Amino acid sequence: MTADGKNLSNTEKLVSKFLDLLPSNSLVERANWSARLPSNNEAIVIPTQVNYVGKAANLYDGGYQLNGSAYVISKHISNTWLWDRVRVSGGAYGGFCNFDTHSGEISAIFANFLRELEMDDDTLTKAIIGTIGDVDAYQLPDAKGYSSLVRYLLGITEEERQRRREEILSTR
């Protein structure tokens, strides 16, 4: 439950009563819970005025070990190559690169861009700052509560989050 101190105090007895009524075996067991969907090649066609096209690969299947620099790379691709290619040249609304650190899925069409990438210190600093801004974005209480729940369900510790921050800040 997410609320200010006064409302938490006022509802504590009611919430405790509610929790006591729940069966003891209804809690989610993190160790047995898997958020992975099956890997299928799939297309969904719907009549819209906006199209979304994507291509992805699983980096973990190829042996990649997560490092915070992956966040910086995703941010840089979204703000540079994708912006120039999709928005400026293509006239589309925009594009993004997302790396799901839990599943290992990332858009895969950027391999050549990354192989040839040369980045000066100023550009790298901007990418790092933008990434930290995403990782530690300001959140209202409801968003903080939701983020806390997601981290709990996925088993993400504060130590892991701090290690990712340090990896992001040390990206070269």
Beta strands, then each sheet from edge to edge (+ up, - down):
strand 1: 56-58
strand 2: 105-107
sheet 1: 1+ 2-
end
